[in-house]
Amino acid sequence: MNAALTSAHRTRLHGCRVLVTGGAGYIGSRLCAALTAAGAAVTATSRAATEGEREAVHWVRGDLTSQAFTERLLHDADPEYVFHLAAYKKRATAPSDFRDAMAVNYSGLLNLVSAVRAGAHLRRFIAMGTCEEYGSLPAPFRESAREMPGNAYGVSKVAATHLLQTLHRTAQFPAVVLRPSLAYGPGQADDMMLPALIRNLIQGCPFAMTAGAQTRDFVYIDDVIEALLLAATSGDVSGQVINISSGEPVSVRSLALRAAELVGTNAVPLLGFGQVAYRPGEAMNYWAAPDLAHDLLGWKATTQLETGLEQTVAFYRQQARTAAAASTAAGWLNGRTVP
């Protein structure tokens, strides 16, 4: 996406009322920042107190599984654009996990769309799907394929996608679903493999992992945010499911080795390849074809993996230095003798 076109799309959001669910998450927090920078009036939801809330964002704490809360939220926000990012993401297969995932990812969505349909101002509803919806299908995943999810998260997200497509067909509900592969970048939590790996290596700790034969598709956070903005402001893409992917898979082993090399020469021996078993039913090839995103949104991933890795490692290295300096300063102050 060229800079001029990017600027034009952001300009369309200036002054618009926008609702972001899951605004405190990794993608959500960065989306809120991009929207406020574009001049949008942003309301964001979170289920708990968050750190670093931006003054420009109106935060509302609550749970979308509550119909009463969701109706109040939509009445007060009266959004022109909704970015639905809130989700239950546990990748498990116990019956209770399916129940919990459906309660949040399907019933919560149903509460949201039921409330938002009563408003007359909605222009676009952008839902965050996932390539986990494809499950055990052969890669590259394509939007036209019949999904075969392998866990509670994937099943519930497929149900959510089909709900939105049905509402579009039957009631012209202006929803579009984006299916990103694996977002990554600075500031991501350690519940994802890449930041956990980088943090451990920077700290000089061994990192147990699988043999790393899986292939994965990583998309830098800035490119994911750009796709979300384009999904809101591009021509009529309602009813579509669109992959957000680089289309360039990399093996987990080669990714880990490159991250270790960027951390430093002493980091590579810390990689414990083969010390962790593959998950039951784990997709060995997980990447998607990005053609539709290019055709409908004019989008493609512009941050090369090497560049994104360098920026991510640099972020966590600086974070470690800052934490070490703060710890040293605190120790010095605590150990001072005050006359």
CORJOMO-V107721 format. One record per pair of residues at least 6 apart in sequence whose ideal C-beta (glycine too) atoms are under 8 Angstrom apart, sorted by the first residue. I is the first residue (numbers start at 1). J is the second residue. Records with the same first field share a line. If there is no record, write none. Layout:
# CORJOMO-V107721
I=J / J
This chain:
# CORJOMO-V107721
1=226 / 230 / 298 / 299 / 300 / 302
5=298
6=226
9=229 / 230 / 233 / 234
10=34 / 37 / 38 / 229 / 233
11=38
12=233
13=35 / 38 / 39 / 40 / 81 / 229 / 232 / 233
14=38 / 39 / 40
15=39 / 40 / 41
16=40 / 41 / 80 / 81 / 123
17=40 / 41 / 43 / 77 / 78 / 79 / 80 / 81 / 121
18=35 / 40 / 41 / 42 / 43 / 79 / 80 / 81 / 82 / 83
19=42 / 43 / 44 / 45 / 73 / 74 / 77 / 79 / 81 / 82 / 83
20=28 / 31 / 32 / 35 / 42 / 43 / 44 / 45 / 82 / 83 / 85
21=28 / 44 / 45 / 64 / 82 / 83 / 84 / 85 / 86 / 112
22=28 / 45 / 46 / 84 / 85 / 86 / 87 / 128
23=29 / 31 / 32 / 42 / 44 / 45 / 46 / 57 / 59 / 85
24=44 / 46 / 48 / 50 / 53
25=85 / 86
26=183 / 187 / 188 / 189 / 221
27=85 / 128 / 183 / 221 / 224 / 225 / 228
28=44 / 83 / 85 / 86
29=50 / 52
30=221 / 225
31=83 / 85 / 225 / 228
32=42 / 44 / 54 / 57
33=54
34=225 / 229
35=42 / 229
36=42 / 54 / 56 / 57
38=229
40=81
41=58
42=56 / 57 / 58
43=57 / 58 / 59 / 60 / 73 / 76 / 77 / 79
44=57 / 58 / 59 / 60
45=59 / 60 / 61 / 62 / 64 / 73 / 86
46=59 / 60 / 61
47=61 / 62 / 63 / 86
48=61
49=61
50=59
53=59
58=77
60=73 / 76 / 77
62=69 / 70 / 73
63=69 / 108
64=70 / 86 / 104 / 108 / 109 / 111 / 112
65=103 / 104 / 107 / 108 / 111
66=111
67=111 / 114 / 115
70=108 / 111 / 112 / 114 / 115
71=111 / 115
73=115
74=112 / 115 / 116 / 118 / 119
75=115
78=119 / 121
79=116 / 119 / 121 / 122
80=121 / 122 / 123
81=122 / 123 / 124 / 125 / 126 / 232
82=112 / 116 / 122 / 124 / 125 / 126
83=126 / 128 / 228 / 232
84=109 / 112 / 125 / 126 / 127 / 128
85=128
86=104 / 108
87=104 / 105 / 128 / 153 / 157
88=100 / 101 / 103 / 104 / 105 / 152 / 153 / 156
89=153
90=97 / 100 / 101 / 152 / 153
91=132 / 151 / 152 / 153 / 154 / 279
92=151 / 152
93=150 / 151 / 152 / 280 / 281
94=152
97=151 / 152
98=152 / 155 / 156
100=152
101=152 / 153 / 155 / 156
102=152 / 155 / 156 / 159
104=156
105=153 / 156 / 157 / 159 / 160
106=156 / 159 / 160 / 163
109=127 / 160 / 163 / 164
110=163
113=125 / 163 / 164 / 167 / 173 / 175
116=122 / 125
117=171 / 173
122=174
123=174 / 232
124=174 / 175 / 176 / 231 / 232 / 233 / 238
125=164 / 173 / 174 / 175 / 176
126=175 / 176 / 178 / 228 / 231 / 232
127=160 / 161 / 164 / 175 / 176 / 177 / 178
128=177 / 178 / 180 / 228
129=157 / 160 / 161 / 177 / 178 / 179 / 180 / 241
130=153 / 154 / 157 / 179 / 180
131=141 / 179 / 180 / 181 / 182 / 217 / 243 / 245 / 286 / 287 / 288
132=149 / 150 / 151 / 153 / 154 / 157
133=147 / 149 / 154 / 157 / 158 / 161 / 179
134=141 / 145 / 147 / 148 / 149 / 154 / 179 / 283 / 288
135=147 / 148 / 149 / 150 / 151 / 154 / 283
136=148 / 150 / 281 / 283
137=145 / 147 / 148
138=285
139=215 / 249 / 283 / 285 / 286 / 287 / 288
140=245 / 247 / 287 / 288 / 289
141=179 / 243 / 245 / 287 / 288 / 289
142=243 / 288 / 289
143=179 / 240 / 241 / 242 / 243 / 292
147=154 / 158 / 161
149=155 / 157 / 158
150=281 / 283
151=281
160=177
161=177 / 241
164=173 / 175 / 177
165=175 / 177 / 239 / 241
167=173 / 175
168=174 / 175 / 238 / 239
169=239
172=238
173=238
174=238
175=238 / 239
176=231 / 237 / 238 / 239 / 240 / 241 / 242
177=240 / 241 / 242
178=227 / 228 / 231 / 242 / 243 / 244
179=241 / 242 / 243 / 244 / 288
180=219 / 224 / 227 / 243 / 244 / 245
181=216 / 217 / 218 / 219 / 243 / 244 / 245 / 246 / 286 / 287 / 288
182=192 / 216 / 217 / 218 / 219 / 286
183=218 / 219 / 220 / 221 / 224
184=192 / 194 / 195 / 218 / 219 / 220 / 221 / 308 / 312
185=220 / 221 / 222 / 308 / 311 / 312 / 315
186=221 / 311 / 312 / 315 / 316
187=315
188=194 / 195 / 221 / 312
189=195
190=196 / 199
193=209 / 252
194=218 / 255 / 259 / 312
195=312 / 316
196=207
197=207 / 209 / 256 / 259
198=259 / 263 / 312 / 313 / 316
199=316 / 320
200=206 / 207 / 270
201=207 / 259 / 260 / 263 / 264 / 267 / 270 / 271
202=263 / 267 / 313 / 316 / 317 / 320
203=320
204=266 / 270
205=270
206=270 / 272
207=256 / 270 / 271 / 272
208=272 / 275 / 276
209=252 / 256 / 271 / 272 / 273 / 275 / 276
210=252 / 273 / 274 / 276 / 277 / 278
211=253 / 273 / 274 / 278
212=251 / 252 / 253 / 254 / 255 / 256 / 273
213=251 / 252 / 253 / 284
214=251 / 252 / 278 / 282 / 283 / 284 / 285 / 286
215=249 / 250 / 251 / 252 / 284 / 285 / 286 / 287
216=249 / 250 / 251 / 252 / 255 / 286 / 287
217=245 / 246 / 247 / 248 / 249 / 250 / 286 / 287 / 288
218=246 / 250 / 255 / 305 / 308
219=244 / 245 / 246 / 301
220=301 / 303 / 307 / 308
222=303
223=244 / 246 / 299 / 301 / 302 / 303
224=244
226=299
227=242 / 244 / 293 / 297 / 299
230=297 / 298 / 299
231=237 / 242 / 297
234=296 / 297 / 298
235=296
237=296 / 297
240=292 / 296
242=292 / 293 / 296 / 297
243=288 / 289 / 290 / 292 / 293
244=290 / 293 / 299
245=287 / 288 / 289 / 290 / 293 / 301
246=287 / 290 / 301 / 305
247=287 / 288 / 289 / 290 / 301
248=287 / 305
249=285 / 286 / 287
250=305
253=273
255=305 / 309
256=271 / 273
257=268 / 271
258=306 / 309
259=309 / 313
260=267 / 268 / 270 / 271
261=267 / 268
262=309 / 310 / 313
263=313 / 317
278=284
290=299 / 300 / 301
293=299 / 300
294=300
